[in-house]
Amino acid sequence: MSHLQITPAQRKIHRAHAHHLDPVIMIGNDGLTDAVKKKTDAALNAHSLIKVRVFSGDRAAREAMLTALADDLNAAPILHIGKLLVLWRPIPELPKLPKLPEGDQQVDEDRMSGPKDVKVLKFSKRGGQRPEVKILRVLGNQRLSPGGQVKRARPKQVSIKKQQQHK
């Protein structure tokens, strides 16, 4: 398998994106083993752009590792500077789930909105003071009024006429 070909402009963009990354794969004295290739493949699937640190003093061996990884994993070699190698491969797209017909939408009945922590600011009537900050916990059946009060949701109101019809 040959490695992925990209343009110099794409390589420049990926090199800029890789600048702040930390190495996720370390290649030690054993060199390029099957376990290293497997971990590199998993990292490329997860991150698309990765740095690899090679603890070998031989520059030619590092160049050979970069081309071998790129060829074996169908990735693009982005950068080789010192003991760091940068590889890029686009993340494979996940298979799409079939869409349900309009009337058959599945609703997870166990799913409820959990408690939320809401920050409420109460401003002073005098101008130069800091607002008072309160953090309130709002549960799924509660709402926050414009005045900063927590209100419970009322049960669904049923009219008297409908109550009589169901009896």
Stockholm file with secondary structure:
# STOCKHOLM 1.0

chainA/1-167         MSHLQITPAQRKIHRAHAHHLDPVIMIGNDGLTDAVKKKTDAALNAHSLIKVRVFSGDRAAREAMLTALADDLNAAPILHIGKLLVLWRPIPELPKLPKLPEGDQQVDEDRMSGPKDVKVLKFSKRGGQRPEVKILRVLGNQRLSPGGQVKRARPKQVSIKKQQQHK
#=GR chainA/1-167 SS CCCCCCCHHHHHHHHHHHTTCCEEEEECTTCSCHHHHHHHHHHHHHHSEEEEEECCSCHHHHHHHHHHHHHHHTCEEEEEETTEEEEECCCCCCCCCCCCCGGGCCCCTTCCCCCEEEEEEECCSSTTSCCEEEEEEECTTEEECTTSCEEECCCCCCCHHHHHHHC
#=GC SS_cons         CCCCCCCHHHHHHHHHHHTTCCEEEEECTTCSCHHHHHHHHHHHHHHSEEEEEECCSCHHHHHHHHHHHHHHHTCEEEEEETTEEEEECCCCCCCCCCCCCGGGCCCCTTCCCCCEEEEEEECCSSTTSCCEEEEEEECTTEEECTTSCEEECCCCCCCHHHHHHHC
//
